[in-house]
């Protein structure tokens, strides 16, 4: 972070004509005009952004209309009269205009009662001190920073803190609790102690927030460079149990007869961070976070083996659709992708832990299809053993599995393969209607190809079907 002076801020803003244009329009209209929030914060953090929020002490819509007219044909304006805001898109920028306002809330809603206000009123309603910074765009005060809550010091110290009483801030709009943790994750800032305690006290209030808004914040946490930061904080303050109880339930360690199992919550976060270091794929990250959510349901104590989690991948796979539905996450191919990876994530590990057979690799290719590379990436990230020798052995075996995948795909064309003899051809060849025998023959053919008994070719497949039919169609 760099602590710029007002004159330095003015010099930076002068480099782009858009800010002088906005300030000039405000001067012509005789109203105060300020950059606020994220743009000012990110300017000090030297984080590039093209999203510009502008507060005017007057009508934000009228200001936007005049700015759009001044910018000319390249600009496009959208007016949202119900909210008293307007957006102007111009070149690479999205400019949001709103009139300064004060807000008050009722207990059962996060929708505020809005009245016209001053800049001070507007800064008072902001969620965090680092988002309450404002920079004047009027000519006489161009570049002057207005910082009533010492947000610059909090930026310098890496602190997330509310401008006013955090209990009121979070109770009024509980989504701010998710935003608090999201900013702490994205910026790698610490949440100030009293602010964090208010998260814990107000966690029940998250129930009035729509699943869509919660998921939007979760996705932003997931896409941050080190998403585990956010999930640790969500768990510490009790919010994770409210929004993702399946993940919160992993944070337990049981001991019996002196034998403990690992904490699957922190293991899952380690896997998530491993994936985040190599991929920006949101849904692969979700698969990493959720890959072990079936473990609480499958956990058993076996005197000889100790703690076991047999079929936890199967339980987890079954939990994914309901979880996505509750959070209003997409129920399309993205959900099916996460479900598939959670269901299959033990398969490469099982193969790598034993002799890597062609048959096992063929079946893995068949079931994973085009997602095989992501599945292998997930499974490699899942090796978090503190036993370095065991970890090294697994990773070496994974290299063998990856090479086998390449070799067998080149030879047998298994990925997304359809049996070379279709069900229609079987019915036509044997003069059969649709019946269970056709399905038996198709499955037998599939197994024969995957087990390497016959090549993935039509003539060999038809010959196999004819021999198998003698047994099935007696």
C-alpha positions, 0 to 999 in steps of 0.5 A, a space after each residue: 500500500 502507498 499513502 498518497 497525499 491529496 496532491 498525489 491523488 489529484 495527479 493520478 486522477 488527472 492522468 485519465 480525462 474521465 475524472 475531470 469530465 465528471 468533476 466538470 459536470 458537477 461544477 456546472 450543476 453546482 453540486 458536490 461530487 466524490 469518488 467513493 468506496 472500492 475505487 478509492 480503496 484500490 487506488 491506495 492498494 494499487 489494485 487496478 479496477 475499472 468500476 467507478 462509484 460516484 456519489 453526488 450531493 443531489 440527484 445521481 440520475 441527473 448527474 449521470 444523464 449530464 455525464 453521458 451527454 458530455 461523453 457523447 455517442 460512445 456512452 450508454 446510460 441505464 437508469 434505475 429509478 427505484 433505487 435512485 441510481 444510474 450506470 454509464 458505460 463508457 469505453 473500459 469503464 462502468 460508472 455508477 452514480 448515486 445521490 448521497 443518502 442516509 438509511 434506516 432498517 427494519 428488523 426483518 429486512 435488509 432493504 433500507 428506508 432511504 432519504 436524501 443525505 449529506 456525504 457524511 450520511 453516505 459515509 456513515 452507511 458504508 460497510 467498512 472503514 476502508 470502503 468509506 473513503 471518498 475523494 472529491 472531484 470538484 475542481 477546487 478540491 480535486 483529489 482531496 480525500 475525505 476519511 472520517 473513520 481513519 480508513 487509511 490507517 486501517 488500509 495501512 494496518 491491514 484491518 477490516 473494521 466497521 465505521 459505526 457499531 458493528 452490531 448495528 452494521 451487521 444486523 441492519 444488513 447481514 450480507 455485510 457479514 459475508 462481505 466482511 469475510 470476503 474482503 478479509 480473504 481477498 485482501 488478506 486483512 485481519 478482522 478487527 476484534 470487536 467487528 469479529 465478535 459482532 459476526 459471531 453475535 449476529 450470525 443468526 441474522 444471515 437467515 434473512 439473506 437470499 441464497 443467491 446473495 450468499 452464493 455470490 459472496 461464497 463464489 468470490 471467496 472461492 475465487 480468491 488466491 487463498 480461499 481457506 482464509 475465508 472458510 476458517 473465518 466463516 467457521 470461527 464465527 459460526 457462519 459456516 454452519 448456517 451457509 454450508 453445514 456440510 463443510 462445517 460438519 467436517 471440523 471434528 476429530 474423534 479419538 477411540 482407544 488412543 486412535 484419532 482420525 484427521 480433521 477433514 475440515 482443515 484437510 479439505 481446505 488444504 486441498 482447496 488451496 492446492 487447487 487454487 494455486 494451479 487453477 481458476 476453475 470455480 467448479 473444480 475448486 468447489 469439488 475440492 472443498 466438497 470432496 469429503 462431505 460424505 465422511 461424517 455419514 460414512 464414519 465407522 469405528 472398526 476394531 482392527 482397522 480403526 476409523 474408516 470412511 468407506 464409500 464416503 465418495 458415494 455419500 458425498 456425490 449424493 449430497 451435491 444436488 441438494 447442496 447446489 439446490 439450497 444455495 441456488 447454485 447452477 443445476 446444469 452441467 456445472 453441478 454434474 461436473 462437481 458431482 462426478 468429481 466428488 464421486 470419482 475422486 477416490 478412484 485414481 488414488 486406489 489405482 495409484 496405491 496398487 498395481 496400475 492395470 490397463 483395465 482399471 485405467 480404461 474404466 477410469 477413462 470411461 467414467 471420467 470422460 473429458 473431465 479426466 485431467 481435472 479429476 487427476 489434478 484434484 486427486 494429486 491435490 488430495 495427497 496431503 499426507 505428512 508422511 513425505 515418503 508416502 506422499 512421494 510414492 503416491 505422486 510418482 504412481 500418479 505419474 504412471 497413471 497419467 502416462 497410462 491414461 495417455 497410452 490407453 487413450 491413444 490405443 483404445 479410444 476409451 474416453 467418452 466412447 460408445 460401444 461399437 455395436 449399438 443397442 439398435 444393431 443388437 435388436 436388428 441382428 437378433 430380431 429382438 424388441 427392446 428388452 433386458 437381454 439387449 441391456 445385458 449384451 450391451 453391458 457385457 460388451 462394455 465390460 469386455 472392452 474395458 477389461 481389454 478382452 477385445 479391442 474397441 472395434 466393430 467386427 471384434 465387438 459383433 463377434 463377441 456379442 454373437 458368442 455372448 448371445 448364445 448364453 443370454 438368449 437360450 
